[in-house]
Each structure stands twice: as structure tokens, then as C-alpha cells.
């Protein structure tokens, strides 16, 4: 009995062990099935699909770039890509010859692509126009496939070159808005799937699959193309007449930071990009108003005088004396008027753009307060605009600033800024005292016009009080209307400040190289628009901002008045035309005599040089001039 019990027990153990083994095997199998179906199911399905299908990409239509009124600046229209599947092609020589002739390609390159059986499909050509694609389609070659995609087109050619930027041949943003907002603009590509056999040859009478592309979003700018056209016309004219290295302009709304127009010339046609010269391409597509820095010169006096008034370092009752130069830290700082301005009020010192007044103001403000306000106005940090590569400008380390450095900062030297920083700070000085973040984008919308993302003005901080801002506006109005109210542009209440800056190269002054600029406001008593116009390295003889930049800024402001149908603030004065006269000859006269003659004629003048007699003049003797022109006397 013991033997039977032992045998029975042994048999039961064996059966139990077998059942456990079977159960374990089933568990392993079910676990493996679970991993395959649940965890790896999608991956394996895609792998299988990839093995029995061949796909051709369908490029998504790129979103449009529109101006503030909905005008199309950058759009996309249909073009086609030609693909080849070598394993399906018959009579490759004649196919390659036909494709090469119509696509303007080398026969050898095309033949190599359409006979390369080591690749499922080869791209023969991108961005093929409709008429050419139709010719290829009508041939109905086996193994040649045509896929519709989109090609970028810029409605205004070379308008807004640096702002819009451009795309690669396969529609990837490379510069400007096209690059910065590529994620919104590019959309999502689709594909066309064709079932094939093991060798990659398409199977006839089998179901094809089509996954449609999703169009990109539209980017709506704050730019008004009508004002942009006015600006670019003035820039082209300035570049030609002043023989400048470049000319640039920004028009900004003072009370929001909204950019209405922005451009630099020279530029290039965005529909004909010079891709064969990379250096030229990158230099002309760079937005130098945001990337490059310069010493702002006398236009920075707007910031200095606002700071002086805000800190109590100066008031309108203060008087100053200018002998033509001042000594700071043993260094001689010259005023542009070598004979000096003599005794003058703060208002006159600003109108005269007297360097001696502003060296005094900077020292009275003091280094700590000066730096506090300069930083509050946005200098030394990027503004945050939607453009890649924005510079922060250069502020000397505060602990390293000497008294003479501070003095020079007072009139716009020893500090480097971008044009965008500068106009943004100027807006804060005249709009009541609020610094806004500049912006170019109004909204992002889908193809149906639904708003995906909306942009609004961002007030960063209050820099000065509205009372101080009002005084700055009064001073800027006086600065450009020295001999009478509303005469800078007859009948219109315009304010402004000119600037002339020497350039530096290799750590020293670049002789004969200047940046001539002007910051203008309208209306002067409560500015809505601020214009910054600059010409880099003018080469026509004159380099003062009043001669080189002001005439073109006037054209832009007049264009604004006409476009917005802004009536004159003084209609009677607007009807009075500037008097025309023939320029007298001032050469060989003493500076004192020439200035006396100009004063009798009621003409504004600027003095180039520090001599006592006149050797040249602009306009030249005998030329036609007008009563609202500024005359330049060049001394020995």
C-alpha cells in the first residue's frame, strides 16, 4: 500500500507539473501577444504598411503673411514636384531626355536618378510650374509621379525684404517672419500611399491611400503696406541722391509700440533671391535696425533732456553758456558751432543742439541716475520684438564710466544702440512716459479667419511723468520750428530732432564716415506717430541730419497726412509755399559775415568745421534754394 500511495502521489506531481508548464507557456504566449498587439501594435502596423506601400509627400500650403488691412504680402500658389520610381520605368533614355529638356536639367543627372533601383523613389525636380507639369502628365510615363505642392510668392517683390525674409526651395523659413513664425506658417505635410510588391513595383487595381496636408496658419502684421510703400520710395530716393551705404526707416505708433512701417535699402526682390552669393544675401536680408548698433548722436538728446527734467537736474528756467567747447577731465569737447552759442536757455540749448549744454546736463544728472533712466528707457537690453538676432546695444560697465564718458553720453556718444531701441525710447519720451514693447504681429489666424493667437500692446513700465513728457514735446516742436510755429512742414504741428554721428572703425574714428538721422513726431503736442529715418555713410557731400535725413522724413510725414487725410493744423499757413531764391556765394567770407547774411535772409544754417572763414557751402552758390532749407557752411 505504501508503494501504491507513493506511485499515485508521484503521478499527481507529474500531472501538476505538466499543467503548470502548460499554464506558463500560455501565459508567455498571451503576454507576447499582448506586447505585440497592445504595446507594439501601431509600430508593427506602420512597419507593415511601409513594406507594402510606397509614399509620395504632399507639401502643405504655407500660411499667408498679410498686412494690417488684409493685403497679401506673402502667399503660396500651386507648383509640382516630379518623382521617379526606377523599378517601374521603361525606356529610361527617352524618359530622361524628355524630362531633362522640359525641366532644364542635365540629362546625365536625370538619367542617374530614374535608373537608380537602389532607391524606392527619387526626387527629380521641385517647384515645377503648372504648364510643364501638365506636359509630363500627358506623357503618362510608367514610374513618373507628379505631386502637387506650393511655391512662395511675394506680392510686392522687394517690399519688406528684411521683415518678411524668405523660405528655402522646399518651403522652410530661412529669415525674417518666415523663419521666426515657421512653426505656424508651415502647416502639416500629407502623403499619397501606393501599394507595391516586394520589389517596390506598384500593384495595379489595388487601393491607394491619400492623407491630405493641413495648411499653415496666416500671420497678420501691424505693417500698413500703403505707408510701407511711402517709406520705401523715400528710402530708395535717399539712397540714390545721398549716395549712401544704406538707408533705413521705422514708423511706430507712439502709444502702443506698433510698427507701421520698417525697411532698409538696399534690398532684393524676394521672388528672385540671390542664393548664389551667400554673403550678399545675408547682408541684405539682415534687419540692421534690430541687429546693428550705432552711436545715436544728437537724437539721444531727447532722452538726456527728459532724464534731466525728470530727476530735477534741470528746469526750463535754467540758463547755460556755450563758448564753442567745454573741458571735461582735461579733454576738450567741441560744440558743432565753433564760435559757440553764447548764453541760452534750456529750450534754446535743445533747439540749437548744443553739446556744451548736454555735457553739463549729464554731469548734473549724475552717473547713477543717468544709468537708471537709460536702462528704464530700454537701452542695454533686447526689446523682445519678433525678429531673430536682436542686439541689446552696448552700455559701458557703470563702474568703468569716467566723467568725460558720462559727458559724451549726454549728447549721444559713448553709447551704442539699435535703431529699434532708439525709436522705442523716443516714443516713451513723447507719449506720456510709458515704455511699450515694440511689436510687428497683430494676430495669427487659420484659413477661415478664426483667431489662433492675438497680440496686444505691452506696457513695460512708466519711465517719466506725463508732465515731463509734455515739456519734451514742446521742446521738440521748437527744435524744428525755430523761426515760426508750424513751418517745418507748413501748416502741420510736427516735432523732431536731427542727429549726425561719426562712425568708428578698428577702435578709432572713421574719417568721413557718418550716420545722418532724424526723429520726427506728429502731432507734436500729443504724438501718435514717431518716425526714425537714417542714412549710413552719405557720400553726396553733406552729412548733417538736417540736410541728409530731414527731407525724406518730411516726404514720409506728408505721405502719412495724405493717406490718412489729415487736415493741416493751420490751413492758412499750409497754403503758403516756401520762398524760392538763388543761393548767394558765401565762400571766402568770414564765418561771422556769412552767418549775418543768413540771419537777414531768415535761413537756418549749420556749420561744418571749426575755422573762421568759409571755404564751401551747401547748396552751392547759384543753386535754387527754399526758405525752409537748412544751409551748411563749411569752414577752413
Secondary structure, DSSP 8 states (H G I E B T S, - for coil): -HHHHHHHHHHHHHHHHHHHHHHHHHHHHHHHHHIIIIISHHHHHHHHHHHHEEEEEE------EE-TT--EEEEEEEEEEEEE-GGG-SSHHHHHHHHHHHHT--HHHHHHHHT-TTSS-EEEEEEE-HHHHHHHHHHT-TTEEEEEEEEEEETTTTTTHHHH--B-TTS-B-SHHHHHTHHHHS-B-EEEEEEB-TTS-B-TT---EEE--B---EEEES--HHHHHHHHHHHHHHHHHTT-SEEEEEEEETTT-BEEEEEEES---TTS--TT-HHHHHHHHS-HHHH--B--GGGGHHHHHHHHHHHTS--TT-EEEE-SEEEETTEEEE-SSTT--EEEEHHHHHHTT-HHHHHHHHHHH-HHHHHHHHHHTTTTS----SSTT----B---GGG--HHHHHHHTTT-S-BB-HHHHHHHHHHHHTTSEEE--B-EEEEE-TT--EEEE----EEEE-S-HHHHHHHHHHHHHHH-TTSTTTTBTTB-EEEEEEEEEEEETTEEEEEEEEEEEEEEESTTS-SEEEEEEEES--SS---HHHHTHHHHHHHHHHHHHHTT---SSHHHHT----EEE----TTSBHHHHHHHHHHHT-EEEEESS-SBEEEEES-TTSEEETT-EEEEEE-
